[in-house]
Amino acid sequence: MAYFSKEDVRDELLKRQLKPEDVDESTAYIDDIAARLRVDPVMIPNPAPYAVRTLAMSYALMQAALNASMNNGTGGENAADAFELKRRVYAARVAELEGEINAQTLLGRGSQKSKFPMSISMQRC
């Protein structure tokens, strides 16, 4: 199961570059995260939760940009083509989202960081 729909991709530069192999790789990436968090990928809801969809799409677009880039590997900003610049943007987004994903997120139950109702102790001064 793909965790996002190709129709949801709004990046006009990479939309045409996105191949089924990139989508398959992003699916394997999410499945690997699920395995590390001891979540059976079959338990991930369809459609996937927003954070999971966004991570899968960002990973696929990062791979598409990597495959399309003609960067010569010198690493300088002047040597980076449009695809390499896009790859950097999506790589940063993947790193950010990967840090937010936990078992609860994968299962569509929100984040473990915030539980409601919550209470705050109050004291008089």
A tleap script that builds the chain and sets N, CA, C and O, in Angstrom:
source leaprc.protein.ff14SB
mol = sequence {
  NMET ALA TYR PHE SER LYS GLU ASP VAL ARG
  ASP GLU LEU LEU LYS ARG GLN LEU LYS PRO
  GLU ASP VAL ASP GLU SER THR ALA TYR ILE
  ASP ASP ILE ALA ALA ARG LEU ARG VAL ASP
  PRO VAL MET ILE PRO ASN PRO ALA PRO TYR
  ALA VAL ARG THR LEU ALA MET SER TYR ALA
  LEU MET GLN ALA ALA LEU ASN ALA SER MET
  ASN ASN GLY THR GLY GLY GLU ASN ALA ALA
  ASP ALA PHE GLU LEU LYS ARG ARG VAL TYR
  ALA ALA ARG VAL ALA GLU LEU GLU GLY GLU
  ILE ASN ALA GLN THR LEU LEU GLY ARG GLY
  SER GLN LYS SER LYS PHE PRO MET SER ILE
  SER MET GLN ARG CCYS
}
set mol.1.N position { 0.842 -1.178 0.000 }
set mol.1.CA position { 0.000 0.000 0.000 }
set mol.1.C position { 0.887 1.241 0.000 }
set mol.1.O position { 1.796 1.345 0.824 }
set mol.2.N position { 0.646 2.155 -0.883 }
set mol.2.CA position { 1.346 3.438 -0.884 }
set mol.2.C position { 0.708 4.304 0.195 }
set mol.2.O position { -0.505 4.257 0.398 }
set mol.3.N position { 1.511 5.081 0.873 }
set mol.3.CA position { 1.016 5.897 1.975 }
set mol.3.C position { 0.536 7.276 1.532 }
set mol.3.O position { 0.030 8.047 2.347 }
set mol.4.N position { 0.690 7.589 0.262 }
set mol.4.CA position { 0.175 8.846 -0.269 }
set mol.4.C position { -0.237 8.614 -1.715 }
set mol.4.O position { 0.152 7.630 -2.345 }
set mol.5.N position { -1.029 9.541 -2.216 }
set mol.5.CA position { -1.488 9.464 -3.588 }
set mol.5.C position { -0.664 10.412 -4.450 }
set mol.5.O position { -0.388 11.543 -4.049 }
set mol.6.N position { -0.280 9.957 -5.614 }
set mol.6.CA position { 0.505 10.796 -6.519 }
set mol.6.C position { -0.264 12.060 -6.908 }
set mol.6.O position { 0.348 13.077 -7.235 }
set mol.7.N position { -1.579 12.007 -6.875 }
set mol.7.CA position { -2.402 13.174 -7.190 }
set mol.7.C position { -2.254 14.271 -6.138 }
set mol.7.O position { -2.543 15.435 -6.414 }
set mol.8.N position { -1.805 13.909 -4.934 }
set mol.8.CA position { -1.635 14.886 -3.862 }
set mol.8.C position { -0.348 15.690 -3.990 }
set mol.8.O position { -0.175 16.684 -3.285 }
set mol.9.N position { 0.551 15.285 -4.868 }
set mol.9.CA position { 1.836 15.966 -5.028 }
set mol.9.C position { 1.600 17.309 -5.713 }
set mol.9.O position { 1.024 17.367 -6.799 }
set mol.10.N position { 2.048 18.385 -5.073 }
set mol.10.CA position { 1.864 19.729 -5.628 }
set mol.10.C position { 3.161 20.329 -6.154 }
set mol.10.O position { 3.147 21.424 -6.716 }
set mol.11.N position { 4.258 19.647 -5.985 }
set mol.11.CA position { 5.551 20.149 -6.463 }
set mol.11.C position { 5.616 19.943 -7.976 }
set mol.11.O position { 5.819 18.827 -8.454 }
set mol.12.N position { 5.443 21.021 -8.713 }
set mol.12.CA position { 5.364 20.927 -10.174 }
set mol.12.C position { 6.669 20.453 -10.809 }
set mol.12.O position { 6.642 19.772 -11.834 }
set mol.13.N position { 7.799 20.799 -10.222 }
set mol.13.CA position { 9.084 20.369 -10.781 }
set mol.13.C position { 9.262 18.864 -10.630 }
set mol.13.O position { 9.711 18.194 -11.560 }
set mol.14.N position { 8.913 18.334 -9.468 }
set mol.14.CA position { 9.170 16.918 -9.203 }
set mol.14.C position { 8.011 15.993 -9.548 }
set mol.14.O position { 8.194 14.780 -9.648 }
set mol.15.N position { 6.831 16.550 -9.729 }
set mol.15.CA position { 5.662 15.719 -10.040 }
set mol.15.C position { 5.921 14.855 -11.276 }
set mol.15.O position { 5.552 13.681 -11.308 }
set mol.16.N position { 6.553 15.441 -12.285 }
set mol.16.CA position { 6.836 14.695 -13.520 }
set mol.16.C position { 8.004 13.721 -13.342 }
set mol.16.O position { 8.138 12.764 -14.105 }
set mol.17.N position { 8.835 13.961 -12.351 }
set mol.17.CA position { 10.008 13.115 -12.119 }
set mol.17.C position { 9.696 11.911 -11.226 }
set mol.17.O position { 10.458 10.945 -11.194 }
set mol.18.N position { 8.591 11.972 -10.511 }
set mol.18.CA position { 8.235 10.936 -9.549 }
set mol.18.C position { 7.874 9.634 -10.263 }
set mol.18.O position { 6.942 9.588 -11.067 }
set mol.19.N position { 8.616 8.595 -9.961 }
set mol.19.CA position { 8.416 7.286 -10.591 }
set mol.19.C position { 7.838 6.299 -9.590 }
set mol.19.O position { 7.956 6.506 -8.382 }
set mol.20.N position { 7.212 5.225 -10.073 }
set mol.20.CA position { 6.679 4.214 -9.162 }
set mol.20.C position { 7.738 3.658 -8.209 }
set mol.20.O position { 7.423 3.293 -7.076 }
set mol.21.N position { 8.982 3.594 -8.662 }
set mol.21.CA position { 10.057 3.087 -7.799 }
set mol.21.C position { 10.269 4.013 -6.598 }
set mol.21.O position { 10.584 3.544 -5.505 }
set mol.22.N position { 10.098 5.325 -6.794 }
set mol.22.CA position { 10.248 6.274 -5.699 }
set mol.22.C position { 9.134 6.086 -4.672 }
set mol.22.O position { 9.369 6.151 -3.466 }
set mol.23.N position { 7.926 5.853 -5.164 }
set mol.23.CA position { 6.787 5.612 -4.277 }
set mol.23.C position { 6.992 4.299 -3.526 }
set mol.23.O position { 6.729 4.222 -2.326 }
set mol.24.N position { 7.461 3.268 -4.227 }
set mol.24.CA position { 7.730 1.979 -3.579 }
set mol.24.C position { 8.800 2.119 -2.499 }
set mol.24.O position { 8.700 1.515 -1.431 }
set mol.25.N position { 9.817 2.916 -2.785 }
set mol.25.CA position { 10.892 3.116 -1.813 }
set mol.25.C position { 10.380 3.867 -0.585 }
set mol.25.O position { 10.779 3.559 0.538 }
set mol.26.N position { 9.500 4.849 -0.791 }
set mol.26.CA position { 8.950 5.570 0.354 }
set mol.26.C position { 8.049 4.660 1.188 }
set mol.26.O position { 7.996 4.787 2.412 }
set mol.27.N position { 7.349 3.752 0.534 }
set mol.27.CA position { 6.525 2.776 1.259 }
set mol.27.C position { 7.399 1.866 2.107 }
set mol.27.O position { 7.086 1.600 3.267 }
set mol.28.N position { 8.496 1.387 1.527 }
set mol.28.CA position { 9.436 0.545 2.274 }
set mol.28.C position { 10.045 1.315 3.442 }
set mol.28.O position { 10.284 0.747 4.507 }
set mol.29.N position { 10.294 2.597 3.243 }
set mol.29.CA position { 10.865 3.444 4.299 }
set mol.29.C position { 9.898 3.551 5.482 }
set mol.29.O position { 10.311 3.401 6.632 }
set mol.30.N position { 8.629 3.806 5.210 }
set mol.30.CA position { 7.629 3.895 6.277 }
set mol.30.C position { 7.465 2.528 6.944 }
set mol.30.O position { 7.358 2.451 8.168 }
set mol.31.N position { 7.443 1.461 6.165 }
set mol.31.CA position { 7.342 0.116 6.737 }
set mol.31.C position { 8.523 -0.181 7.654 }
set mol.31.O position { 8.359 -0.831 8.687 }
set mol.32.N position { 9.712 0.291 7.285 }
set mol.32.CA position { 10.894 0.090 8.111 }
set mol.32.C position { 10.772 0.860 9.427 }
set mol.32.O position { 11.113 0.339 10.488 }
set mol.33.N position { 10.291 2.085 9.355 }
set mol.33.CA position { 10.066 2.861 10.578 }
set mol.33.C position { 9.052 2.143 11.469 }
set mol.33.O position { 9.233 2.049 12.682 }
set mol.34.N position { 7.995 1.643 10.856 }
set mol.34.CA position { 6.976 0.915 11.615 }
set mol.34.C position { 7.580 -0.304 12.296 }
set mol.34.O position { 7.277 -0.573 13.458 }
set mol.35.N position { 8.425 -1.042 11.596 }
set mol.35.CA position { 9.058 -2.229 12.186 }
set mol.35.C position { 9.942 -1.842 13.368 }
set mol.35.O position { 9.951 -2.524 14.393 }
set mol.36.N position { 10.689 -0.740 13.222 }
set mol.36.CA position { 11.543 -0.289 14.332 }
set mol.36.C position { 10.724 0.105 15.548 }
set mol.36.O position { 11.182 -0.033 16.683 }
set mol.37.N position { 9.501 0.599 15.313 }
set mol.37.CA position { 8.628 1.011 16.401 }
set mol.37.C position { 7.674 -0.105 16.831 }
set mol.37.O position { 6.756 0.112 17.622 }
set mol.38.N position { 7.911 -1.290 16.300 }
set mol.38.CA position { 7.105 -2.487 16.612 }
set mol.38.C position { 5.628 -2.308 16.271 }
set mol.38.O position { 4.741 -2.689 17.036 }
set mol.39.N position { 5.393 -1.716 15.100 }
set mol.39.CA position { 4.028 -1.546 14.586 }
set mol.39.C position { 3.933 -2.342 13.294 }
set mol.39.O position { 4.757 -2.180 12.394 }
set mol.40.N position { 2.931 -3.197 13.206 }
set mol.40.CA position { 2.699 -3.947 11.979 }
set mol.40.C position { 2.168 -2.968 10.922 }
set mol.40.O position { 1.154 -2.312 11.160 }
set mol.41.N position { 2.832 -2.856 9.755 }
set mol.41.CA position { 2.375 -1.912 8.728 }
set mol.41.C position { 0.910 -2.107 8.329 }
set mol.41.O position { 0.266 -1.163 7.871 }
set mol.42.N position { 0.388 -3.300 8.495 }
set mol.42.CA position { -1.019 -3.565 8.180 }
set mol.42.C position { -1.943 -2.765 9.105 }
set mol.42.O position { -3.088 -2.484 8.754 }
set mol.43.N position { -1.440 -2.404 10.282 }
set mol.43.CA position { -2.240 -1.673 11.264 }
set mol.43.C position { -2.308 -0.168 10.969 }
set mol.43.O position { -3.122 0.539 11.563 }
set mol.44.N position { -1.465 0.326 10.061 }
set mol.44.CA position { -1.489 1.750 9.709 }
set mol.44.C position { -2.763 2.016 8.911 }
set mol.44.O position { -3.002 1.357 7.899 }
set mol.45.N position { -3.577 2.963 9.346 }
set mol.45.CA position { -4.854 3.212 8.665 }
set mol.45.C position { -4.670 3.633 7.206 }
set mol.45.O position { -3.630 4.162 6.814 }
set mol.46.N position { -5.705 3.380 6.427 }
set mol.46.CA position { -5.742 3.815 5.038 }
set mol.46.C position { -6.993 4.677 4.875 }
set mol.46.O position { -8.096 4.148 5.014 }
set mol.47.N position { -6.883 5.962 4.592 }
set mol.47.CA position { -5.669 6.707 4.287 }
set mol.47.C position { -4.804 6.894 5.534 }
set mol.47.O position { -5.300 6.934 6.660 }
set mol.48.N position { -3.520 7.006 5.300 }
set mol.48.CA position { -2.557 7.135 6.384 }
set mol.48.C position { -2.736 8.479 7.090 }
set mol.48.O position { -3.208 9.445 6.490 }
set mol.49.N position { -2.356 8.534 8.367 }
set mol.49.CA position { -2.409 9.809 9.087 }
set mol.49.C position { -1.568 10.880 8.381 }
set mol.49.O position { -0.635 10.566 7.642 }
set mol.50.N position { -1.913 12.132 8.617 }
set mol.50.CA position { -1.272 13.250 7.924 }
set mol.50.C position { 0.252 13.212 8.010 }
set mol.50.O position { 0.925 13.361 6.990 }
set mol.51.N position { 0.805 13.018 9.198 }
set mol.51.CA position { 2.266 13.030 9.353 }
set mol.51.C position { 2.913 11.891 8.569 }
set mol.51.O position { 3.997 12.062 8.012 }
set mol.52.N position { 2.267 10.745 8.524 }
set mol.52.CA position { 2.794 9.591 7.794 }
set mol.52.C position { 2.731 9.857 6.294 }
set mol.52.O position { 3.693 9.589 5.574 }
set mol.53.N position { 1.603 10.384 5.820 }
set mol.53.CA position { 1.474 10.734 4.396 }
set mol.53.C position { 2.517 11.751 3.987 }
set mol.53.O position { 3.153 11.612 2.942 }
set mol.54.N position { 2.694 12.775 4.808 }
set mol.54.CA position { 3.645 13.829 4.489 }
set mol.54.C position { 5.072 13.301 4.480 }
set mol.54.O position { 5.861 13.667 3.609 }
set mol.55.N position { 5.415 12.445 5.439 }
set mol.55.CA position { 6.756 11.855 5.478 }
set mol.55.C position { 6.986 10.972 4.258 }
set mol.55.O position { 8.043 11.054 3.631 }
set mol.56.N position { 6.030 10.142 3.914 }
set mol.56.CA position { 6.172 9.259 2.748 }
set mol.56.C position { 6.326 10.067 1.464 }
set mol.56.O position { 7.165 9.750 0.621 }
set mol.57.N position { 5.510 11.114 1.319 }
set mol.57.CA position { 5.585 11.942 0.117 }
set mol.57.C position { 6.919 12.689 0.062 }
set mol.57.O position { 7.538 12.766 -0.999 }
set mol.58.N position { 7.360 13.232 1.177 }
set mol.58.CA position { 8.631 13.963 1.214 }
set mol.58.C position { 9.797 13.042 0.872 }
set mol.58.O position { 10.720 13.436 0.159 }
set mol.59.N position { 9.751 11.819 1.383 }
set mol.59.CA position { 10.820 10.866 1.093 }
set mol.59.C position { 10.833 10.515 -0.396 }
set mol.59.O position { 11.895 10.467 -1.017 }
set mol.60.N position { 9.661 10.272 -0.961 }
set mol.60.CA position { 9.575 9.937 -2.386 }
set mol.60.C position { 10.063 11.102 -3.254 }
set mol.60.O position { 10.777 10.889 -4.234 }
set mol.61.N position { 9.683 12.318 -2.899 }
set mol.61.CA position { 10.124 13.484 -3.663 }
set mol.61.C position { 11.626 13.716 -3.504 }
set mol.61.O position { 12.290 14.150 -4.445 }
set mol.62.N position { 12.159 13.430 -2.324 }
set mol.62.CA position { 13.599 13.538 -2.120 }
set mol.62.C position { 14.331 12.555 -3.036 }
set mol.62.O position { 15.346 12.902 -3.640 }
set mol.63.N position { 13.815 11.336 -3.136 }
set mol.63.CA position { 14.426 10.327 -4.002 }
set mol.63.C position { 14.301 10.717 -5.477 }
set mol.63.O position { 15.238 10.532 -6.253 }
set mol.64.N position { 13.158 11.248 -5.853 }
set mol.64.CA position { 12.962 11.688 -7.242 }
set mol.64.C position { 13.939 12.801 -7.588 }
set mol.64.O position { 14.517 12.812 -8.674 }
set mol.65.N position { 14.120 13.736 -6.663 }
set mol.65.CA position { 15.062 14.838 -6.892 }
set mol.65.C position { 16.493 14.315 -6.975 }
set mol.65.O position { 17.275 14.769 -7.811 }
set mol.66.N position { 16.831 13.377 -6.126 }
set mol.66.CA position { 18.169 12.784 -6.152 }
set mol.66.C position { 18.435 12.101 -7.485 }
set mol.66.O position { 19.514 12.247 -8.060 }
set mol.67.N position { 17.469 11.368 -7.967 }
set mol.67.CA position { 17.628 10.645 -9.228 }
set mol.67.C position { 17.673 11.576 -10.438 }
set mol.67.O position { 18.291 11.247 -11.450 }
set mol.68.N position { 17.026 12.732 -10.340 }
set mol.68.CA position { 16.989 13.660 -11.468 }
set mol.68.C position { 18.154 14.648 -11.462 }
set mol.68.O position { 18.435 15.290 -12.474 }
set mol.69.N position { 18.823 14.764 -10.333 }
set mol.69.CA position { 19.878 15.773 -10.198 }
set mol.69.C position { 21.091 15.442 -11.053 }
set mol.69.O position { 21.483 14.283 -11.189 }
set mol.70.N position { 21.669 16.478 -11.621 }
set mol.70.CA position { 22.900 16.340 -12.397 }
set mol.70.C position { 24.060 16.956 -11.618 }
set mol.70.O position { 25.080 17.321 -12.201 }
set mol.71.N position { 23.900 17.070 -10.302 }
set mol.71.CA position { 24.919 17.677 -9.462 }
set mol.71.C position { 26.234 16.920 -9.618 }
set mol.71.O position { 26.257 15.690 -9.607 }
set mol.72.N position { 27.314 17.658 -9.762 }
set mol.72.CA position { 28.599 17.021 -9.996 }
set mol.72.C position { 29.297 16.584 -8.715 }
set mol.72.O position { 30.411 16.063 -8.762 }
set mol.73.N position { 28.660 16.788 -7.591 }
set mol.73.CA position { 29.208 16.286 -6.340 }
set mol.73.C position { 30.219 17.192 -5.676 }
set mol.73.O position { 30.801 16.804 -4.663 }
set mol.74.N position { 30.459 18.398 -6.206 }
set mol.74.CA position { 31.414 19.286 -5.558 }
set mol.74.C position { 30.856 19.861 -4.271 }
set mol.74.O position { 31.613 20.321 -3.418 }
set mol.75.N position { 29.553 19.840 -4.124 }
set mol.75.CA position { 28.929 20.252 -2.881 }
set mol.75.C position { 28.689 21.744 -2.740 }
set mol.75.O position { 27.999 22.154 -1.806 }
set mol.76.N position { 29.216 22.560 -3.607 }
set mol.76.CA position { 29.021 23.996 -3.506 }
set mol.76.C position { 27.648 24.418 -3.972 }
set mol.76.O position { 27.010 23.733 -4.771 }
set mol.77.N position { 27.200 25.546 -3.468 }
set mol.77.CA position { 25.885 26.064 -3.875 }
set mol.77.C position { 25.832 26.354 -5.363 }
set mol.77.O position { 24.795 26.144 -5.993 }
set mol.78.N position { 26.928 26.832 -5.939 }
set mol.78.CA position { 26.941 27.165 -7.360 }
set mol.78.C position { 26.848 25.931 -8.245 }
set mol.78.O position { 26.417 26.015 -9.395 }
set mol.79.N position { 27.254 24.786 -7.708 }
set mol.79.CA position { 27.220 23.553 -8.495 }
set mol.79.C position { 25.873 22.840 -8.384 }
set mol.79.O position { 25.609 21.895 -9.129 }
set mol.80.N position { 25.030 23.283 -7.468 }
set mol.80.CA position { 23.759 22.599 -7.234 }
set mol.80.C position { 22.728 23.021 -8.274 }
set mol.80.O position { 22.480 24.210 -8.476 }
set mol.81.N position { 22.132 22.027 -8.930 }
set mol.81.CA position { 21.049 22.328 -9.862 }
set mol.81.C position { 19.727 22.401 -9.090 }
set mol.81.O position { 19.704 22.211 -7.874 }
set mol.82.N position { 18.651 22.671 -9.785 }
set mol.82.CA position { 17.341 22.827 -9.145 }
set mol.82.C position { 16.921 21.555 -8.419 }
set mol.82.O position { 16.306 21.617 -7.354 }
set mol.83.N position { 17.252 20.403 -8.993 }
set mol.83.CA position { 16.867 19.135 -8.358 }
set mol.83.C position { 17.638 18.903 -7.064 }
set mol.83.O position { 17.081 18.397 -6.090 }
set mol.84.N position { 18.916 19.270 -7.053 }
set mol.84.CA position { 19.714 19.120 -5.831 }
set mol.84.C position { 19.199 20.055 -4.747 }
set mol.84.O position { 19.164 19.681 -3.574 }
set mol.85.N position { 18.806 21.244 -5.118 }
set mol.85.CA position { 18.247 22.172 -4.132 }
set mol.85.C position { 16.926 21.638 -3.568 }
set mol.85.O position { 16.668 21.744 -2.369 }
set mol.86.N position { 16.098 21.066 -4.437 }
set mol.86.CA position { 14.850 20.450 -3.978 }
set mol.86.C position { 15.147 19.259 -3.069 }
set mol.86.O position { 14.468 19.061 -2.062 }
set mol.87.N position { 16.161 18.463 -3.425 }
set mol.87.CA position { 16.518 17.312 -2.604 }
set mol.87.C position { 16.872 17.752 -1.191 }
set mol.87.O position { 16.476 17.108 -0.219 }
set mol.88.N position { 17.617 18.847 -1.076 }
set mol.88.CA position { 18.008 19.357 0.239 }
set mol.88.C position { 16.797 19.783 1.059 }
set mol.88.O position { 16.729 19.530 2.261 }
set mol.89.N position { 15.847 20.430 0.400 }
set mol.89.CA position { 14.631 20.863 1.084 }
set mol.89.C position { 13.860 19.656 1.611 }
set mol.89.O position { 13.443 19.631 2.768 }
set mol.90.N position { 13.676 18.658 0.751 }
set mol.90.CA position { 12.922 17.476 1.172 }
set mol.90.C position { 13.692 16.629 2.173 }
set mol.90.O position { 13.077 15.997 3.032 }
set mol.91.N position { 15.010 16.596 2.093 }
set mol.91.CA position { 15.814 15.857 3.076 }
set mol.91.C position { 15.649 16.478 4.463 }
set mol.91.O position { 15.562 15.760 5.460 }
set mol.92.N position { 15.608 17.801 4.526 }
set mol.92.CA position { 15.394 18.479 5.811 }
set mol.92.C position { 13.999 18.182 6.345 }
set mol.92.O position { 13.817 17.982 7.545 }
set mol.93.N position { 13.015 18.154 5.449 }
set mol.93.CA position { 11.637 17.854 5.863 }
set mol.93.C position { 11.518 16.417 6.357 }
set mol.93.O position { 10.827 16.153 7.341 }
set mol.94.N position { 12.187 15.489 5.679 }
set mol.94.CA position { 12.180 14.084 6.106 }
set mol.94.C position { 12.788 13.958 7.502 }
set mol.94.O position { 12.232 13.277 8.364 }
set mol.95.N position { 13.921 14.611 7.724 }
set mol.95.CA position { 14.578 14.547 9.034 }
set mol.95.C position { 13.672 15.112 10.131 }
set mol.95.O position { 13.589 14.561 11.229 }
set mol.96.N position { 13.001 16.211 9.819 }
set mol.96.CA position { 12.098 16.830 10.789 }
set mol.96.C position { 10.927 15.912 11.122 }
set mol.96.O position { 10.613 15.693 12.292 }
set mol.97.N position { 10.287 15.381 10.091 }
set mol.97.CA position { 9.117 14.525 10.304 }
set mol.97.C position { 9.475 13.198 10.938 }
set mol.97.O position { 8.717 12.679 11.757 }
set mol.98.N position { 10.621 12.641 10.571 }
set mol.98.CA position { 11.022 11.355 11.149 }
set mol.98.C position { 11.164 11.470 12.659 }
set mol.98.O position { 10.864 10.522 13.385 }
set mol.99.N position { 11.616 12.618 13.135 }
set mol.99.CA position { 11.749 12.837 14.568 }
set mol.99.C position { 10.415 12.935 15.286 }
set mol.99.O position { 10.354 12.751 16.502 }
set mol.100.N position { 9.359 13.219 14.564 }
set mol.100.CA position { 8.032 13.365 15.162 }
set mol.100.C position { 7.203 12.082 15.131 }
set mol.100.O position { 6.206 11.966 15.843 }
set mol.101.N position { 7.613 11.128 14.313 }
set mol.101.CA position { 6.827 9.905 14.146 }
set mol.101.C position { 7.088 8.952 15.307 }
set mol.101.O position { 8.235 8.671 15.654 }
set mol.102.N position { 6.017 8.469 15.892 }
set mol.102.CA position { 6.110 7.421 16.911 }
set mol.102.C position { 5.018 6.391 16.620 }
set mol.102.O position { 4.261 6.539 15.661 }
set mol.103.N position { 4.941 5.374 17.430 }
set mol.103.CA position { 3.970 4.298 17.188 }
set mol.103.C position { 2.539 4.842 17.168 }
set mol.103.O position { 1.722 4.417 16.351 }
set mol.104.N position { 2.242 5.776 18.063 }
set mol.104.CA position { 0.896 6.350 18.121 }
set mol.104.C position { 0.559 7.116 16.839 }
set mol.104.O position { -0.568 7.061 16.346 }
set mol.105.N position { 1.545 7.823 16.316 }
set mol.105.CA position { 1.338 8.582 15.078 }
set mol.105.C position { 1.046 7.641 13.926 }
set mol.105.O position { 0.136 7.879 13.131 }
set mol.106.N position { 1.826 6.567 13.838 }
set mol.106.CA position { 1.619 5.595 12.759 }
set mol.106.C position { 0.220 4.995 12.797 }
set mol.106.O position { -0.386 4.728 11.759 }
set mol.107.N position { -0.275 4.791 13.994 }
set mol.107.CA position { -1.586 4.164 14.156 }
set mol.107.C position { -2.741 5.162 14.089 }
set mol.107.O position { -3.904 4.781 14.223 }
set mol.108.N position { -2.419 6.433 13.882 }
set mol.108.CA position { -3.460 7.439 13.753 }
set mol.108.C position { -4.046 7.886 15.069 }
set mol.108.O position { -5.172 8.379 15.118 }
set mol.109.N position { -3.287 7.716 16.140 }
set mol.109.CA position { -3.778 8.079 17.470 }
set mol.109.C position { -3.164 9.366 17.989 }
set mol.109.O position { -3.261 9.657 19.181 }
set mol.110.N position { -2.542 10.129 17.130 }
set mol.110.CA position { -1.938 11.392 17.555 }
set mol.110.C position { -0.572 11.188 18.159 }
set mol.110.O position { 0.030 10.121 18.039 }
set mol.111.N position { -0.103 12.203 18.795 }
set mol.111.CA position { 1.235 12.197 19.374 }
set mol.111.C position { 1.185 11.796 20.840 }
set mol.111.O position { 0.212 12.082 21.538 }
set mol.112.N position { 2.222 11.143 21.296 }
set mol.112.CA position { 2.312 10.803 22.715 }
set mol.112.C position { 2.756 12.002 23.534 }
set mol.112.O position { 2.664 11.984 24.761 }
set mol.113.N position { 3.233 13.036 22.872 }
set mol.113.CA position { 3.768 14.182 23.590 }
set mol.113.C position { 2.671 14.973 24.294 }
set mol.113.O position { 2.925 15.581 25.334 }
set mol.114.N position { 1.471 14.978 23.754 }
set mol.114.CA position { 0.409 15.757 24.377 }
set mol.114.C position { -0.785 14.864 24.634 }
set mol.114.O position { -1.350 14.267 23.718 }
set mol.115.N position { -1.152 14.786 25.887 }
set mol.115.CA position { -2.312 13.993 26.259 }
set mol.115.C position { -3.351 14.922 26.865 }
set mol.115.O position { -3.019 15.806 27.655 }
set mol.116.N position { -4.585 14.723 26.502 }
set mol.116.CA position { -5.661 15.542 27.012 }
set mol.116.C position { -6.676 14.639 27.673 }
set mol.116.O position { -6.821 13.512 27.201 }
set mol.117.N position { -7.377 15.005 28.691 }
set mol.117.CA position { -7.225 16.293 29.354 }
set mol.117.C position { -5.923 16.349 30.140 }
set mol.117.O position { -5.365 15.325 30.535 }
set mol.118.N position { -5.470 17.536 30.348 }
set mol.118.CA position { -4.244 17.670 31.104 }
set mol.118.C position { -4.502 18.661 32.229 }
set mol.118.O position { -5.379 19.521 32.139 }
set mol.119.N position { -3.724 18.520 33.276 }
set mol.119.CA position { -3.917 19.412 34.407 }
set mol.119.C position { -2.607 20.106 34.737 }
set mol.119.O position { -1.514 19.586 34.513 }
set mol.120.N position { -2.768 21.281 35.269 }
set mol.120.CA position { -1.625 22.105 35.657 }
set mol.120.C position { -1.868 22.513 37.107 }
set mol.120.O position { -2.938 23.011 37.458 }
set mol.121.N position { -0.865 22.293 37.930 }
set mol.121.CA position { -1.046 22.704 39.326 }
set mol.121.C position { -0.964 24.221 39.414 }
set mol.121.O position { -0.134 24.850 38.758 }
set mol.122.N position { -1.837 24.801 40.236 }
set mol.122.CA position { -1.862 26.250 40.405 }
set mol.122.C position { -1.704 26.569 41.881 }
set mol.122.O position { -2.234 25.868 42.743 }
set mol.123.N position { -0.978 27.619 42.156 }
set mol.123.CA position { -0.781 28.042 43.527 }
set mol.123.C position { -1.006 29.543 43.649 }
set mol.123.O position { -0.848 30.281 42.676 }
set mol.124.N position { -1.367 29.981 44.813 }
set mol.124.CA position { -1.523 31.406 45.052 }
set mol.124.C position { -0.179 31.992 45.436 }
set mol.124.O position { 0.638 31.349 46.095 }
set mol.125.N position { 0.026 33.198 45.019 }
set mol.125.CA position { 1.275 33.883 45.396 }
set mol.125.C position { 1.116 34.720 46.601 }
set mol.125.O position { 2.073 35.357 47.041 }
savepdb mol mol.pdb
quit
